[in-house]
Amino acid sequence: MAPDKDAIRAKLRKAAEASGKTQQEIGEAMGFTAGGARQAVSRLLNPEVDYDPRLSTLVEFAKALKKPLSELL
């Protein structure tokens, strides 16, 4: 059975908040340009946005937070 998208997003949001980094800082650490960094992370974390991120995006998010991906899923 596939994990619940809302539950995963909640875990991602919690990890982002616990990191103490802003969405801008996380996005830039993920490799997004300064102009699009915050929006990219916001789209990833916002439960109201219909977005199915690539595995590579989730890997970069985990790297930006210095967490193993398995801990975020």
N, C-alpha and C positions, 0 to 999 in steps of 0.2 A: 504494500500500500504506500502511495506517495505521501510525503510529508505535507502538512497543511501549509499553504503559502502564507496565511496570516500569522501562523505560529512562527514560521521562519522569519518573517519580517519583524515580528515582535522581538525575537532573539537578536536580530541584526541591530535594531534600534537600541536595545538595552546595551549591547556591546559598544555601540558608537557613543552612547551617553557615558558609559563607564570609562571610556578611553580618555575623556576630557578634551578631545579634539573637536573642532567645529566641523560641520559638513564640508566647508571649504578646504580645510586642512586635510581631511580624509580624501576628498576628491583629488586634490593635488598629489597626495601620496600614491593614489591609484594611477596617476599618469594623465589625468585630465588637465586641460589648459585652465588657467586661472579664470577665464571667462565662463567656463562650463562646469567647473568642478562641483560647486554647491548644488547646481541643478541636477547633475548626474546622481549624486548621493541622495538628494531629496527624492528623486524618482524611485530609487532603489528602496528607500525606507518608508515611503508613503503608502499606507494600505489602501488608499482611495484611488491610486493609479493602477491601471491594468498594465502590468509590466512583468515580463518573464525574462529575467536576466540570464545572460550566458554564464556558463560555468567559469569562464575566464574572468568575468566581472566579479563574481563572488570570491574567486581566488585572490584577485587584486585587493578587494575589500578586506579580506582576512589579513593579507600582508600589510596593508596600511595600518591595521589595528595591532599588528604583531601577535596574531592569534592563529592557531591551527583552524583550518576551515571546518574540520569535524566538530570543533567546539561551537561553531556558529550555526550549524545545521542540526 
